[in-house]
Amino acid sequence: MRGAFLLVAGMMMAGAGCHRGTASGPSRPQGFEGRTLPLLASPALRLTVAGRLGTRAVPVVLDVARPLSLVSKGCFEGGLPVPEGTVRAPEPAGGFRSWPVVPLPGFSVGPVASPVRTAGLSGERTCAVTLGADVLEPYALTVDPLRREVTFSASRPREAYAAEAEASDAAREVYVVELSREPLGDWPLLAARVRQGEAELTGPFVLGSREPFSRLALGPAEAQGLEPLETAANLPPRTFVVDAVEVAEGVGARPLVVEAAGRWDSPSSLGRLGPDVWGRFTATLDAKGGALVLRRPRVGPVAAAPASARDSSPAASRSPASGQAPAAAPVPSSSPAPATAPGPTPAPISPSSQAEDQAPGTVPVPSPSPHQGLAERQQCAGPGGAFSEEACYGLHVRREPDGSVSVSGAVYRDLPEGGRLHLEPVGADGQRLETGCGVGLSFPATSRGLTTQHRLPWASLAQSLPACHGALSAAAGFKLALFEEGRQPECPAACAFVTESASRRTVCECQPTPLGEGVALPSRTSPSRAPPPEERELEPEDPK
């Protein structure tokens, strides 16, 4: 830990010593090591878990790039607590910010009583607590994007991860990416490359875990020839559509919409790398150990497979899949290696398996017919290392605390034309329910590893398709049924969709993007829109 961060941490500990309040109720375990906590259900991948502040349930954001923990003003009803001091801390985007330090009521995260007794007071109206590096520093956070879980383990040196990755594994790839530390603020940095046409920008980025989107500094990007999306009425640029963001040769996400940061004045970084990139993998974030470890199933040689199409939908015609993307030039800050690292791997689902907690599974592939052409599809490695198309799809189903059912889906191969995972609702006995409604997950054209999570049914479906909402509410879970090439026309992003059979009407709930919820990937000449306010609720204000 460097001097600037130690000063912040020391002041926080001084505040903790002045606070006399204790949590009521039974004692809770101390420390996060060995704990696995579910992330709060959300279409986009967010590192937010459930916590309690006093008697109030609160979302707790895990932010490895913030030097100190924060609590928002919205968590205090009937007046703010009296500050115990002020902390001046550096900001990843540049400059410094002063935070009043206030005492916290009894605070816990899942089953763990948090050591945080004081926190900086941020100005958000929505109640949220942020755990910063003052709490997360000793831990490595392993994020499973399909299961939507985060596991805490003790930090280890980067060499330990590299040694694990040296052993060969037929099923998984591992990339050990070097993290450095920002000289003043001590947050983790990694090298990444952003490509747009012939233009490239390579340099250090802040490893971000708070917001779902990556952010690119406007000035350096434009200086290298990257062009932001045009905005209406000459507003400042808000987004870039880039061909790829990579942390190693061919390792990253493509294509991608990233935020344009007009006020990114940091001399040590070019922006922020978020879960929209590293969340394509089972990722371990170890800032203290200096490593970002990325794991994913191996992809084998492409094989001829029947291209499926929905007979009733001309928009779902043949969608040939491509092979692997052309290799990109190496980014010097990472070292790919064969994998032995832990993490979930696709596993078959039998038709009789319980849908309450499904692992990635077997998807029936339509048999070729005289009217169907053949397309080349990537195949993925299963747990034993054998390659098959079925191993390229994953589904995880869980019961949420409020009794609703959420489903997470993943596609581990490239989708040049997008794709649809059709789901089958099942009852408590595991038998298929006849609902009169088709349901599934749609994916845009994208590189492998994209995941999305949705409650089925989601709340607003009660207004748009009330009959389907009622029928799907009776489902105890869902199973994988069928994969089709081609995106869902009504759902341009990563979405859940429900189609009412009687009316043939399709309604979607889609992931947010920097352009808004469910906005399709535009061309670079399309107008850009400001991000919606709900995407900014949990983000501290920019430094003054």
C-alpha positions in Angstrom: 0.0 0.0 0.0 1.3 3.4 -0.9 1.5 6.5 1.3 -1.6 8.3 -0.1 -3.8 5.2 0.4 -2.4 4.6 3.9 -3.3 8.1 4.9 -6.9 7.5 3.8 -7.1 4.1 5.6 -5.6 5.5 8.7 -8.2 8.3 9.0 -10.9 5.7 8.4 -9.6 3.6 11.3 -9.4 6.6 13.5 -13.1 7.2 12.8 -13.9 3.6 13.6 -12.4 4.0 17.0 -14.7 6.8 17.9 -17.8 4.9 16.9 -19.5 3.2 19.8 -22.5 1.6 18.1 -22.7 -2.2 17.6 -25.0 -4.3 15.5 -28.0 -5.8 17.3 -29.1 -9.4 17.1 -27.0 -12.6 16.9 -23.2 -12.3 16.2 -22.1 -12.7 12.6 -18.9 -14.2 11.3 -16.1 -11.8 10.6 -14.1 -11.6 7.4 -15.1 -12.6 3.8 -12.4 -15.2 3.0 -14.0 -18.4 1.8 -17.4 -16.8 1.3 -19.5 -17.0 -1.9 -22.2 -14.4 -2.2 -24.9 -14.2 -4.9 -24.9 -11.0 -6.9 -28.2 -9.1 -7.0 -30.2 -10.1 -10.0 -29.6 -7.7 -13.0 -29.5 -8.1 -16.8 -26.0 -6.5 -16.9 -23.2 -7.9 -14.8 -22.8 -5.8 -11.7 -20.7 -6.5 -8.6 -23.5 -5.7 -6.1 -24.5 -8.0 -3.2 -27.2 -7.8 -0.5 -26.4 -6.1 2.8 -28.0 -4.5 5.8 -27.4 -1.1 7.3 -29.0 -1.0 10.7 -32.5 -2.5 10.0 -32.5 -1.6 6.4 -31.7 -3.8 3.4 -29.2 -2.1 1.2 -27.3 -2.9 -2.1 -23.5 -3.2 -1.4 -21.3 -2.4 -4.4 -17.8 -3.9 -4.6 -15.5 -1.3 -6.0 -11.8 -2.4 -6.3 -10.8 1.0 -7.7 -12.1 3.2 -5.0 -9.7 3.9 -2.1 -12.3 4.2 0.6 -15.8 2.9 1.4 -18.8 5.1 0.9 -22.4 5.4 2.0 -25.0 7.5 0.2 -27.1 10.2 1.7 -30.2 8.2 0.7 -29.5 5.7 3.4 -30.2 8.2 6.2 -33.8 9.2 6.9 -34.6 12.0 9.3 -31.3 13.8 9.0 -27.7 13.0 8.3 -25.3 11.8 11.0 -22.8 14.3 12.3 -19.5 14.0 10.4 -16.5 12.8 12.4 -14.0 14.3 10.0 -13.1 14.7 6.3 -11.0 12.6 4.0 -9.4 13.9 0.8 -8.8 11.1 -1.6 -7.7 10.9 -5.3 -10.2 10.0 -8.0 -9.5 7.5 -10.8 -10.7 10.0 -13.4 -8.2 12.6 -12.1 -8.1 15.2 -9.3 -9.1 14.8 -5.7 -12.4 14.7 -3.8 -13.1 15.5 -0.2 -15.6 13.2 1.6 -17.2 13.8 5.0 -16.7 10.8 7.2 -19.8 9.6 9.0 -20.5 6.7 11.4 -22.5 3.7 10.2 -25.2 1.9 12.0 -24.6 -1.9 12.4 -23.5 -3.0 8.9 -23.4 -6.5 7.5 -22.8 -8.0 4.0 -24.7 -11.3 3.6 -23.8 -13.3 6.6 -20.6 -11.3 7.4 -20.4 -8.5 9.9 -18.4 -5.8 8.0 -15.5 -4.2 9.7 -16.5 -0.9 8.3 -17.7 1.5 11.1 -17.3 4.8 9.2 -17.5 5.7 5.6 -17.3 8.6 3.3 -20.7 10.3 2.6 -21.6 10.5 -1.1 -24.4 12.5 -2.5 -26.6 9.9 -4.2 -30.3 9.9 -3.3 -30.6 6.1 -3.7 -29.4 4.2 -0.7 -26.3 2.2 -1.4 -23.0 1.3 0.4 -19.7 0.9 -1.5 -17.0 -1.3 -0.2 -13.7 0.1 -1.4 -10.1 -1.0 -1.3 -9.9 -0.3 2.5 -12.0 -3.4 2.9 -11.4 -5.4 -0.3 -7.6 -5.1 -0.4 -6.8 -8.5 1.3 -9.1 -10.5 -1.0 -9.1 -11.9 -4.5 -12.7 -11.7 -5.9 -13.6 -14.5 -8.3 -16.7 -13.6 -10.4 -18.8 -16.3 -12.0 -20.8 -14.4 -14.7 -23.2 -17.4 -15.4 -24.0 -18.2 -11.8 -23.8 -14.5 -10.9 -21.8 -15.1 -7.8 -18.6 -13.7 -6.3 -16.2 -15.7 -4.1 -13.7 -14.2 -1.7 -10.4 -15.8 -1.2 -7.0 -14.7 0.2 -4.9 -12.6 -2.2 -2.0 -14.5 -3.8 1.0 -13.3 -5.8 0.7 -13.3 -9.6 3.3 -16.0 -9.8 1.0 -18.4 -8.0 -1.7 -17.9 -10.6 0.8 -18.2 -13.4 2.0 -21.5 -12.0 -1.5 -22.9 -12.0 -2.1 -21.8 -15.5 1.0 -23.6 -16.8 -0.5 -27.1 -16.5 -2.4 -28.1 -19.5 -6.2 -28.6 -19.5 -8.2 -29.8 -22.4 -11.4 -28.0 -21.3 -10.4 -24.4 -20.3 -8.2 -21.5 -21.3 -6.6 -19.3 -18.7 -5.1 -15.8 -19.2 -3.1 -14.2 -16.4 -3.1 -10.5 -17.0 -0.6 -8.4 -15.0 -2.0 -5.6 -12.8 0.1 -2.6 -11.8 -0.9 0.0 -9.2 -1.6 3.7 -9.8 1.3 5.7 -8.2 -1.0 8.1 -6.3 -4.3 6.4 -5.7 -3.1 2.8 -5.6 -6.0 1.4 -7.7 -5.3 -1.5 -10.1 -4.2 -0.7 -13.7 -3.9 -3.0 -16.7 -2.9 -2.5 -20.3 -5.6 -2.8 -23.0 -6.0 -2.0 -26.6 -9.0 -0.4 -28.3 -9.5 -0.9 -32.0 -11.8 1.0 -34.4 -11.1 0.5 -38.0 -7.4 1.3 -38.6 -7.2 3.4 -35.4 -5.8 1.9 -32.2 -5.3 3.1 -28.7 -3.2 1.1 -26.3 -2.3 2.0 -22.8 -3.2 1.6 -19.1 -6.8 1.4 -18.0 -8.3 1.4 -14.5 -9.7 -2.1 -13.6 -13.3 -1.2 -12.8 -15.9 -3.3 -10.9 -18.5 -0.7 -10.0 -20.2 0.2 -13.3 -21.1 -2.4 -16.0 -19.6 -0.4 -18.8 -16.1 0.4 -19.9 -15.1 4.1 -20.3 -12.7 5.7 -22.8 -11.0 9.0 -22.3 -12.3 11.3 -25.1 -9.2 13.4 -25.7 -6.6 10.6 -26.1 -9.0 8.5 -28.1 -9.7 11.2 -30.6 -6.0 12.0 -30.8 -5.4 8.5 -32.0 -8.1 8.7 -34.6 -11.0 7.0 -32.9 -14.3 8.6 -33.7 -17.2 8.9 -31.2 -20.8 8.6 -32.2 -22.4 11.8 -33.4 -24.8 13.4 -31.0 -27.9 15.5 -31.6 -27.8 19.3 -31.2 -24.0 19.3 -31.0 -24.0 17.8 -27.5 -20.7 16.4 -26.2 -19.9 12.9 -27.4 -21.2 10.2 -25.1 -20.1 6.9 -26.7 -17.7 5.1 -29.0 -18.6 2.1 -31.1 -15.3 0.1 -31.3 -14.4 -3.0 -33.1 -12.7 -4.6 -30.1 -11.3 -4.0 -26.6 -8.6 -6.5 -25.8 -6.3 -7.3 -22.9 -4.3 -10.0 -24.8 -4.2 -11.4 -28.3 -7.8 -12.0 -29.2 -8.9 -11.8 -25.6 -11.6 -9.3 -24.8 -14.9 -8.3 -26.3 -16.0 -7.3 -29.9 -17.8 -5.3 -31.0 -18.5 -3.0 -28.1 -20.2 0.3 -27.2 -18.1 2.1 -24.6 -18.7 5.4 -22.7 -16.9 8.5 -23.8 -15.4 10.3 -20.8 -15.0 13.9 -21.6 -13.6 14.7 -18.2 -11.0 12.0 -17.7 -8.0 14.1 -16.6 -5.9 11.3 -15.1 -2.3 11.4 -16.3 -1.9 7.6 -15.5 -4.8 6.0 -17.4 -6.9 6.2 -20.5 -10.2 5.1 -19.0 -11.8 2.3 -17.2 -12.1 -1.4 -18.2 -15.4 -2.8 -16.9 -17.4 -6.1 -16.6 -18.6 -5.7 -20.2 -15.0 -6.9 -21.1 -13.6 -9.0 -18.3 -17.1 -10.3 -17.4 -17.0 -12.4 -20.6 -14.8 -14.8 -18.5 -14.9 -16.4 -15.1 -12.6 -13.7 -13.7 -10.4 -13.4 -10.6 -9.6 -9.8 -9.6 -6.6 -9.7 -7.2 -5.4 -6.1 -7.0 -3.0 -6.8 -4.1 -1.5 -9.8 -5.9 -1.2 -7.9 -9.2 -3.3 -10.3 -11.3 -6.5 -10.4 -13.3 -7.1 -14.1 -14.2 -9.5 -14.8 -17.0 -10.9 -18.3 -17.6 -13.2 -19.6 -20.4 -14.0 -22.9 -22.2 -11.8 -23.8 -25.0 -13.1 -23.5 -28.6 -12.2 -26.3 -31.0 -12.1 -26.4 -34.8 -15.3 -25.4 -36.4 -17.5 -28.3 -37.6 -20.4 -28.4 -40.1 -23.8 -28.3 -38.3 -27.3 -27.7 -39.5 -28.4 -24.1 -39.5 -31.7 -23.9 -37.7 -34.5 -21.5 -38.5 -37.9 -20.8 -37.1 -40.4 -21.9 -39.8 -42.9 -19.2 -38.9 -40.4 -16.4 -38.9 -38.7 -15.3 -42.1 -36.3 -13.1 -40.1 -34.8 -16.2 -38.5 -33.5 -17.7 -41.8 -30.1 -19.2 -42.2 -27.4 -17.7 -40.0 -24.0 -19.2 -40.7 -21.5 -18.9 -37.9 -17.9 -18.1 -38.5 -14.8 -19.6 -37.1 -12.6 -17.9 -34.6 -11.7 -14.3 -35.1 -8.5 -13.3 -36.7 -5.7 -13.0 -34.1 -4.9 -9.5 -33.0 -1.5 -8.2 -32.1 -0.4 -9.0 -28.5 -1.0 -6.5 -25.7 2.2 -6.6 -23.7 0.6 -6.7 -20.2 -0.8 -10.2 -20.2 0.4 -13.8 -20.5 -2.0 -16.4 -21.9 -1.5 -20.0 -20.8 -3.3 -23.3 -20.8 -5.7 -23.7 -17.9 -6.1 -25.7 -14.8 -7.8 -23.0 -12.8 -11.0 -23.7 -10.9 -14.4 -22.5 -12.2 -17.6 -23.9 -13.6 -17.5 -25.8 -16.9 -20.4 -26.6 -19.1 -22.1 -29.9 -17.9 -24.9 -31.8 -19.5 -28.5 -31.5 -18.3 -30.6 -34.5 -18.4 -34.3 -34.0 -19.3 -35.3 -35.0 -15.8 -32.9 -32.8 -13.9 -34.3 -30.2 -11.5 -34.5 -26.7 -13.0 -34.1 -25.0 -9.6 -30.3 -24.8 -10.0 -29.2 -25.9 -13.4 -25.6 -26.0 -14.7 -24.8 -25.3 -18.3 -26.4 -28.0 -20.3 -27.2 -30.0 -23.4 -29.2 -28.2 -26.1 -31.0 -30.2 -28.8 -29.6 -29.3 -32.2 -32.2 -29.6 -35.0 -31.7 -32.4 -37.4 -30.9 -31.2 -41.0 -33.8 -31.2 -43.4 -33.8 -31.0 -47.2 -34.6 -27.3 -46.9 -31.8 -26.4 -44.4 -28.3 -25.6 -45.5 -25.2 -26.4 -43.5 -23.3 -23.8 -41.5 -19.9 -24.0 -39.7 -20.2 -23.6 -36.0 -17.6 -23.4 -33.3 -17.5 -26.2 -30.8 -16.7 -25.9 -27.2 -14.9 -28.2 -24.7 -17.0 -30.0 -22.1 -15.7 -31.0 -18.7 -13.8 -34.0 -20.1 -12.2 -32.0 -22.9 -14.4 -33.4 -25.7 -15.7 -30.8 -28.1 -19.3 -30.4 -29.0 -21.8 -27.7 -29.9 -23.9 -28.5 -26.8 -21.1 -27.4 -24.5 -21.2 -23.9 -26.0 -24.4 -23.0 -24.1 -25.0 -22.5 -20.4 -28.1 -21.9 -18.2 -28.3 -21.2 -14.5 -31.6 -21.0 -12.7 -32.0 -19.8 -9.1 -34.7 -18.9 -6.7 -34.4 -15.3 -5.5 -35.1 -14.2 -1.9 -38.4 -12.7 -2.9 -39.6 -16.0 -4.3 -39.1 -15.1 -8.0 -37.1 -17.2 -10.4 -34.1 -15.7 -12.3 -32.3 -17.3 -15.2 -28.8 -16.6 -16.5 -27.7 -17.7 -19.9 -24.3 -17.7 -21.6 -23.0 -18.5 -25.1 -19.3 -19.5 -25.1 -18.8 -19.3 -28.9 -18.8 -16.4 -31.4 -22.2 -15.3 -32.6 -21.7 -13.6 -36.0 -25.4 -13.2 -36.6 -26.7 -13.4 -33.0 -28.6 -16.3 -31.5 -31.6 -17.4 -29.4 -31.7 -19.8 -26.5 -35.2 -21.1 -26.2 -36.3 -22.2 -22.7 -38.9 -24.6 -21.4 -40.8 -23.7 -18.2 -41.2 -26.6 -15.8 -43.3 -27.2 -12.7 -42.2 -28.3 -9.2 -42.3 -31.9 -10.4 -39.8 -31.1 -13.3 -42.4 -31.6 -16.0 -43.0 -29.2 -18.8 -45.7 -26.6 -18.3 -48.1 -25.7 -21.2 -48.2 -21.9 -21.0 -49.1 -20.8 -24.5 -46.1 -18.6 -24.4 -42.6 -19.0 -25.9 -39.8 -17.8 -23.7 -36.0 -17.5 -24.2 -32.9 -15.4 -24.2 -31.6 -13.6 -27.3 -28.1 -12.4 -28.0 -26.8 -9.9 -30.5 -23.9 -10.5 -32.9 -21.0 -10.7 -30.6 -17.8 -12.5 -29.6 -18.0 -15.4 -27.2 -18.7 -15.2 -23.5 -21.7 -12.9 -23.3 -24.1 -13.5 -20.5 -27.4 -12.0 -19.4 -29.7 -12.5 -16.4 -33.4 -11.9 -16.1 -36.3 -12.7 -13.7 -38.9 -14.8 -15.5 -41.4 -13.3 -15.7 -40.2 -9.8 -15.1 -42.5 -7.3 -13.5 -43.5 -5.1 -16.4 -44.7 -8.2 -18.4 -47.8 -8.1 -16.3 -48.9 -5.0 -18.2 -47.7 -5.9 -21.7 -48.6 -9.6 -21.7 -50.7 -10.3 -18.6 -51.7 -13.9 -19.7 -48.1 -14.9 -20.2 -47.0 -13.2 -16.9 -49.6 -15.2 -15.0 -48.7 -18.5 -16.8 -44.9 -18.1 -16.3 -45.3 -17.1 -12.7 -46.4 -20.7 -12.0 -43.1 -22.1 -13.3 -40.7 -23.5 -10.7 -37.8 -23.3 -13.1 -36.7 -23.5 -16.7 -34.7 -25.9 -18.9 -32.7 -25.4 -22.1 -34.8 -26.4 -25.1 -33.3 -25.2 -28.4 -30.7 -22.9 -29.8 -31.3 -21.0 -33.1 -29.0 -18.8 -35.1 -30.0 -15.2 -35.7 -31.1 -12.5 -33.4 -34.6 -12.0 -32.2 -35.9 -9.1 -34.4 -37.8 -7.4 -31.6 -34.8 -7.7 -29.2 -31.7 -6.1 -30.6 -29.4 -6.5 -27.5 -28.9 -9.3 -24.9 -32.5 -9.8 -23.8 -35.1 -12.1 -22.3 -38.1 -12.5 -24.6 -41.7 -13.8 -24.3 -43.9 -14.5 -27.3 -47.6 -15.0 -26.8 -48.7 -17.8 -29.2 -52.3 -16.5 -29.7 -51.3 -13.0 -30.7 -47.8 -13.7 -31.9 -46.7 -10.6 -30.0 -43.2 -10.6 -28.6 -42.1 -8.5 -25.6 -38.5 -8.2 -24.4 -36.5 -7.1 -21.3 -33.0 -6.2 -22.4 -29.7 -5.3 -20.9 -28.8 -1.7 -20.7 -26.1 -0.3 -22.8 -24.3 3.1 -22.7 -26.9 4.2 -25.3 -29.9 3.1 -23.2 -31.8 -0.1 -22.4 -31.8 -2.6 -25.3 -30.5 -0.3 -27.9 -29.0 -2.1 -30.9 -25.3 -1.7 -31.8 -25.3 1.4 -34.0 -23.0 2.4 -36.8 -20.5 5.1 -36.0 -22.6 7.6 -37.9 -25.7 6.9 -35.8 -26.7 9.6 -33.2 -25.7 8.9 -29.6 -27.8 9.4 -26.6 -26.9 10.3 -23.0 -26.9 7.3 -20.6 -30.2 7.0 -18.7 -30.3 8.4 -15.1 -30.7 5.0 -13.6 -27.3 3.9 -14.8 -25.8 6.7 -12.7 -27.6 6.3 -9.5 -24.8 4.4 -7.7 -21.9 6.3 -9.2 -20.2 9.0 -7.0 -20.3 12.4 -8.4 -17.4 13.4 -10.6 -14.6 15.3 -8.8 -15.0 19.0 -8.7 
